[in-house]
Every structure is written in C-alpha cells, then in structure tokens.
Amino acid sequence: MIRSATALLQADLVSVPDNNRLRLFSGSANVSLAQEIASYLGLDLGPMVRKQFADGELYVQIQESIRGCDVYLIQPTCNPVNDHLMELLIMVDACRRASARQITAVLPYYGYARADRKTAGRESITAKLVANVVTKAGANRVLAMDLHSAQIQGYFDIPLDHVYSSPVLIDYLSNKQLPDIVVVSPDVGGVVRARAFAKKLNDAPLAIIDKRRQAHNVAEVLNIIGDVRDKTAVLVDDMIDTASTITEGARLLRMEGARQVYACATHAVFSGPALERLSNGLFEEVIVTNTIPIPLDKQFEQLTILSVANIIGETIWRIHEDTSVSSMFR
C-alpha cells in the first residue's frame, strides 16, 4: 500500500522519541565539563564553529538543525569574563534565529555575581545588567550553580533553576570520616550557606568569622564566634578568588586552636596571589569543583577537584522531562 506524503510525515514524527529534541552545545569556557555532562546524559555535544576575527570579534555557527529543539548552552562566564559572556550571548542569538523551541543558558559559574547591590553612589548593579542582557538575547531559561547571593534569582524575568554543589562536597567529606568537625562561615554573609552545609554534614556545629571588608578584594579578619579548639574546621564559601578571606580565616582558626583546617568552595576563581596563599601550609586540603576549569599551573598538592557534571546533567534531564529539580536536594 502506498501511503500519502502526509501520512509518511506524521508516522515519522510519531516515531521520533522526545529526547531527540534535547541538544547540548558548549562554549569555549569549560569544554571538559560540558563533555562530562553530555556523557552523563548519553549524548554528544552538538557541532558548532567558534572563532575570533583579527579585530577581536567573535563568530559562532550552529552546524546542525535545532528547529523545534530544546537547546542547552553550557558556558560559565569565568575569566576572561567579558569574552565568555559575549560568546554566550552570540550562541543564544544564533539558536534563537535557528528556531530552537527553548534555549536554556547553563551557567555553572555566574560572572559579575558579586556586583549584586549598590554599596556606594553611582555604581552599577552589574549582576542585574547581565541578567537583563542574557534574557534580551533570547534565553528562555537559566540554570545556575551556587549563585553568590540568592537575590540574583530575582534579577531574571525568565525561569531560573538554582542548583548546589553541596551534595558532591558533603559526600566527599563524609567519606573521609573526619573527627570533631565544625563548619565555619568565613563571614556573616555566608552563614545561611554554612548552616545548611553543617546540617547536611551530620548536624555539625557552626562557627562564624567576624570580618570587616576594607576595600574590594581586601578584608580584615577580627575574631571567631564559636568553639573551634581541637576541632577539624571546614571553611565553606561559594568561591575562592584571591583567597585573602579564606587564608586569613584559616590563620585565625589555627591561632584559636583548630587541629586541622579544610577549605571547601564551589567556584575556584583563583585570581592573583591565590595559588601562593592556598599552598602555604595552612590547609590540609582545599576542595573545589570543576565549574571553572583550573589549568595545571594553578593546581597544587593540597588541591582536590570534584566534578559537578552529574548534578548539572541530572538537572538538565529533569528540566527537559518537566520533573522536580528541588527534590534532588532534599
């Protein structure tokens, strides 16, 4: 029997499983993480051309049809943040013009997150500006990990799924079976994060470092609120940039009698003197994740890098299947 062209088309459409509409593409910021995410999902990264012209302008071309597809663009906006942010915007625009059904910007690390409020006159709230630009470029949804402050979620006028690296970090620490753990927040602003971390780490006690910030990337540590003597102190933060705060905190913890000091952070920004400060013997171990790629020349003996690919991959699958994301962290 000869079927009509319409019948053939309808049969072909029905036979295509829904996960064939899921597409992953990676910017240049962290290809290795994107490959791990794709492997978790049993997919290949989509083919894409990226290049930079002689005058510095960026070029992106998607090299397969994504019409009607759910596209996930994996691109942490880490250093060089402006180049990676612009690349993301071009990727979003290219997908929008290619008639993608839904475009999700996957931001393992959200650059400009610390500029989330005005602390002096005539400043920009750049975290909000970046949210506006990503939305205006054509993103329908954002997936971000461990934002610097929870209020950034409200800067987006599109859905945002906020996920956490804590299950990976806590699982690693739990397997080490460290004695007499006390979770330490490096400043008052990180208390909520540290308290949630401590609760999941067998209801460990909490301590807080009282800190006064004198200028950008400059902080003066004053004292510790809580008992750390003869304990294993675990400093928990969302990121390590120049490492000034966390190393001064570790030095104070040692002075106050902590037996061991560990540092845990999601984002290893590692700017300026961070490498020298972190490898100076204050820490038994510095535990970070791979949201930002860490080149070999910024790695040191005490550094441990954990992968968050499975968490991000599982979140992408749940978004695609319209199932709960928050239940992953209960």
C-alpha positions as CSV (number, residue, x, y, z in Angstrom):
1,M,0.0,0.0,0.0
2,I,1.3,3.4,-0.9
3,R,0.9,6.0,1.8
4,S,0.5,9.7,1.2
5,A,3.3,12.1,1.9
6,T,1.2,13.5,4.8
7,A,0.8,10.0,6.3
8,L,4.6,9.4,5.9
9,L,5.4,12.6,7.6
10,Q,3.1,12.0,10.5
11,A,4.4,8.5,11.0
12,D,8.0,9.8,11.1
13,L,7.1,12.4,13.6
14,V,5.4,9.9,15.9
15,S,8.4,7.5,15.8
16,V,10.9,10.2,17.0
17,P,11.4,9.9,20.8
18,D,11.2,13.2,22.7
19,N,14.8,13.0,23.9
20,N,15.8,13.5,20.3
21,R,14.8,17.1,20.8
22,L,17.4,17.6,23.5
23,R,20.5,19.3,22.3
24,L,23.7,20.3,24.2
25,F,26.2,22.8,23.0
26,S,29.4,24.1,24.7
27,G,31.0,27.4,24.6
28,S,34.8,27.6,24.9
29,A,34.9,28.4,28.7
30,N,34.7,24.8,30.0
31,V,34.5,22.2,27.3
32,S,35.7,19.4,29.6
33,L,32.8,19.9,32.0
34,A,30.4,20.1,29.1
35,Q,31.7,16.8,27.8
36,E,31.2,15.2,31.2
37,I,27.6,16.5,31.3
38,A,26.9,15.1,27.8
39,S,28.4,11.8,28.8
40,Y,26.1,11.6,31.8
41,L,23.1,12.2,29.5
42,G,24.3,9.7,26.9
43,L,24.6,12.5,24.3
44,D,27.2,14.1,22.2
45,L,27.9,17.8,22.2
46,G,26.4,19.5,19.2
47,P,28.7,20.6,16.4
48,M,29.5,24.3,16.4
49,V,32.1,26.6,14.9
50,R,33.6,29.2,17.2
51,K,36.3,31.6,16.1
52,Q,37.7,35.0,16.7
53,F,38.4,37.5,14.0
54,A,41.6,39.6,13.8
55,D,39.8,42.6,15.3
56,G,38.7,40.6,18.3
57,E,35.1,40.0,17.2
58,L,33.6,36.5,17.9
59,Y,31.8,34.3,15.5
60,V,29.5,31.3,16.3
61,Q,27.7,29.0,13.9
62,I,25.5,26.0,14.9
63,Q,26.2,23.2,12.5
64,E,23.1,21.1,12.7
65,S,19.4,21.7,12.6
66,I,17.9,22.7,16.0
67,R,14.5,23.7,14.8
68,G,11.9,22.9,17.4
69,C,14.6,21.5,19.8
70,D,15.3,22.2,23.5
71,V,18.8,23.6,23.5
72,Y,21.1,23.8,26.5
73,L,24.2,26.1,26.1
74,I,26.9,25.3,28.7
75,Q,29.1,28.3,29.3
76,P,30.4,29.5,32.7
77,T,31.2,33.2,32.5
78,C,34.6,32.9,34.1
79,N,37.9,34.7,33.2
80,P,38.1,36.2,30.7
81,V,34.5,37.0,31.7
82,N,33.6,39.6,29.1
83,D,34.7,37.3,26.2
84,H,32.8,34.3,27.6
85,L,29.7,36.4,28.3
86,M,29.7,37.8,24.8
87,E,30.2,34.3,23.4
88,L,27.2,33.1,25.3
89,L,25.1,35.9,24.0
90,I,26.1,35.1,20.4
91,M,25.3,31.4,21.0
92,V,21.8,32.3,22.4
93,D,21.1,34.6,19.5
94,A,22.3,32.0,16.9
95,C,19.9,29.4,18.5
96,R,17.0,31.8,18.6
97,R,17.5,32.6,14.9
98,A,17.7,28.9,14.2
99,S,14.2,28.4,15.6
100,A,15.1,26.5,18.7
101,R,11.9,25.7,20.7
102,Q,13.5,26.6,24.1
103,I,17.0,27.9,24.9
104,T,18.5,27.3,28.4
105,A,21.7,29.1,29.4
106,V,23.6,26.8,31.7
107,L,25.9,28.9,33.8
108,P,27.9,26.7,36.2
109,Y,29.6,30.0,37.3
110,Y,27.8,33.3,37.0
111,G,30.3,36.1,36.4
112,Y,29.6,39.6,37.9
113,A,27.6,37.9,40.7
114,R,29.3,39.9,43.4
115,A,28.1,43.2,41.9
116,D,24.6,42.4,43.2
117,R,23.8,45.7,45.0
118,K,25.0,49.3,45.3
119,T,27.5,49.8,48.1
120,A,28.3,53.4,47.1
121,G,26.9,56.1,44.9
122,R,27.0,55.9,41.1
123,E,27.7,52.2,40.9
124,S,26.2,49.6,38.6
125,I,24.3,46.6,39.8
126,T,26.1,44.5,37.1
127,A,24.6,41.2,38.2
128,K,21.2,42.6,37.2
129,L,22.6,44.0,34.0
130,V,23.9,40.6,32.9
131,A,20.6,39.0,33.7
132,N,18.9,41.6,31.5
133,V,21.3,41.0,28.6
134,V,21.0,37.2,28.7
135,T,17.2,37.5,28.7
136,K,17.2,40.1,25.9
137,A,19.5,37.9,23.8
138,G,16.7,35.3,23.7
139,A,17.3,32.8,26.5
140,N,14.1,31.2,27.8
141,R,15.5,29.7,31.0
142,V,18.7,29.8,33.1
143,L,20.3,27.0,35.0
144,A,22.9,28.3,37.5
145,M,25.0,26.7,40.3
146,D,25.7,28.3,43.7
147,L,25.0,31.9,42.9
148,H,26.9,34.3,45.1
149,S,23.6,35.6,46.6
150,A,20.1,34.3,46.5
151,Q,18.6,37.6,45.4
152,I,20.2,37.2,41.9
153,Q,17.4,34.7,41.2
154,G,15.0,37.6,41.2
155,Y,17.0,39.6,38.7
156,F,15.8,37.3,35.9
157,D,12.4,37.8,34.3
158,I,12.6,34.2,33.0
159,P,12.6,30.9,34.9
160,L,15.8,30.2,36.8
161,D,16.8,26.8,38.3
162,H,19.4,27.3,41.1
163,V,21.3,24.1,42.0
164,Y,24.0,23.4,44.5
165,S,27.4,21.6,44.6
166,S,26.9,20.7,48.3
167,P,25.9,17.0,47.7
168,V,29.3,16.4,46.0
169,L,31.3,18.3,48.6
170,I,29.4,16.7,51.6
171,D,29.7,13.2,50.1
172,Y,33.5,13.6,49.7
173,L,33.9,14.9,53.3
174,S,31.7,12.3,54.8
175,N,33.8,9.5,53.2
176,K,36.9,11.0,54.8
177,Q,35.3,10.5,58.3
178,L,37.0,13.5,59.8
179,P,36.8,13.7,63.6
180,D,35.1,16.6,65.5
181,I,34.1,18.6,62.5
182,V,33.0,22.3,62.9
183,V,31.7,24.1,59.8
184,V,33.0,27.7,59.6
185,S,31.5,30.5,57.7
186,P,34.2,33.0,56.5
187,D,31.9,35.9,57.0
188,V,28.4,36.8,58.3
189,G,27.0,36.9,54.7
190,G,27.8,33.2,54.3
191,V,26.1,32.0,57.5
192,V,23.0,30.7,55.7
193,R,25.1,28.7,53.3
194,A,27.4,27.3,56.1
195,R,24.4,26.4,58.3
196,A,22.8,24.4,55.5
197,F,26.1,22.7,54.8
198,A,26.6,21.9,58.5
199,K,23.1,20.4,58.8
200,K,23.7,18.0,56.0
201,L,27.1,17.1,57.4
202,N,25.6,15.2,60.3
203,D,24.4,18.3,62.0
204,A,27.9,19.6,62.6
205,P,28.3,22.6,64.9
206,L,28.7,26.1,63.3
207,A,31.3,28.8,63.8
208,I,31.4,32.3,62.2
209,I,34.4,34.5,61.4
210,D,33.6,38.2,62.0
211,K,35.2,40.0,59.1
212,R,35.4,43.7,58.1
213,R,36.0,44.4,54.4
214,Q,38.1,47.5,53.8
215,A,38.1,47.5,50.0
216,H,37.5,45.2,47.0
217,N,39.5,42.0,47.5
218,V,40.8,43.3,50.8
219,A,39.4,42.0,54.1
220,E,40.4,42.3,57.8
221,V,39.5,39.3,60.0
222,L,38.7,40.2,63.6
223,N,37.5,37.2,65.6
224,I,35.7,33.9,65.7
225,I,32.2,33.3,67.1
226,G,32.0,29.6,68.2
227,D,34.3,26.9,69.6
228,V,37.0,25.6,67.2
229,R,39.6,24.4,69.7
230,D,40.9,20.9,69.0
231,K,38.4,20.5,66.2
232,T,38.6,19.9,62.4
233,A,37.5,23.2,60.9
234,V,35.8,23.2,57.5
235,L,35.7,26.6,55.9
236,V,32.8,26.8,53.4
237,D,32.3,29.5,50.8
238,D,30.8,29.8,47.3
239,M,34.0,30.9,45.7
240,I,37.8,31.4,46.2
241,D,39.0,34.4,44.3
242,T,42.3,36.0,45.7
243,A,42.0,33.7,48.7
244,S,42.5,36.6,51.1
245,T,39.4,36.0,53.2
246,I,39.8,32.2,53.5
247,T,43.5,32.2,54.3
248,E,43.1,34.9,56.9
249,G,40.3,32.8,58.4
250,A,42.4,29.7,58.4
251,R,45.3,31.6,60.1
252,L,42.9,32.7,62.8
253,L,41.4,29.2,63.2
254,R,44.9,27.9,63.8
255,M,45.6,30.6,66.3
256,E,42.4,29.6,68.1
257,G,43.5,26.0,68.4
258,A,41.8,24.2,65.4
259,R,43.5,20.9,64.9
260,Q,43.0,20.8,61.1
261,V,41.7,23.3,58.6
262,Y,39.9,22.3,55.3
263,A,38.6,24.8,52.7
264,C,35.5,24.0,50.6
265,A,34.2,26.1,47.7
266,T,32.2,25.6,44.6
267,H,34.0,28.1,42.3
268,A,37.8,28.1,42.0
269,V,38.3,31.6,40.6
270,F,42.0,31.6,41.8
271,S,43.0,35.2,40.9
272,G,46.3,36.9,41.7
273,P,48.1,35.6,44.7
274,A,45.5,32.8,45.4
275,L,47.9,29.9,44.5
276,E,50.6,31.1,46.8
277,R,48.2,31.8,49.7
278,L,46.4,28.4,49.4
279,S,49.6,26.3,49.2
280,N,51.4,27.9,52.1
281,G,50.6,25.0,54.6
282,L,47.6,26.5,56.4
283,F,45.2,23.9,54.8
284,E,45.2,20.2,55.0
285,E,43.1,20.2,51.8
286,V,41.4,22.8,49.5
287,I,38.3,21.2,48.0
288,V,36.7,22.8,45.0
289,T,34.6,21.8,42.0
290,N,35.1,22.0,38.2
291,T,32.5,24.7,37.5
292,I,35.6,26.8,36.4
293,P,38.5,25.0,34.6
294,I,41.7,25.0,36.6
295,P,44.8,25.0,34.5
296,L,47.8,22.9,35.6
297,D,49.8,25.9,36.6
298,K,47.1,26.8,39.1
299,Q,47.0,23.4,40.7
300,F,48.9,22.5,43.9
301,E,49.4,19.5,46.2
302,Q,46.6,20.2,48.6
303,L,44.0,20.8,45.9
304,T,41.2,18.4,45.2
305,I,38.8,19.0,42.3
306,L,35.4,17.3,42.3
307,S,33.1,17.1,39.4
308,V,29.5,18.6,39.4
309,A,28.7,17.2,35.9
310,N,26.3,14.6,37.2
311,I,24.3,17.2,39.2
312,I,24.1,19.6,36.2
313,G,23.3,16.7,33.9
314,E,20.5,15.3,36.1
315,T,19.1,18.8,36.4
316,I,19.1,19.3,32.6
317,W,17.3,16.0,32.2
318,R,14.7,16.9,34.8
319,I,14.0,20.3,33.2
320,H,13.7,18.5,29.8
321,E,11.2,16.0,31.3
322,D,9.3,18.6,33.4
323,T,10.0,16.9,36.7
324,S,11.1,18.3,40.0
325,V,14.6,19.8,40.4
326,S,14.3,20.8,44.1
327,S,13.7,17.2,45.2
328,M,17.3,16.4,44.2
329,F,18.5,18.4,47.3
330,R,16.0,17.3,49.9
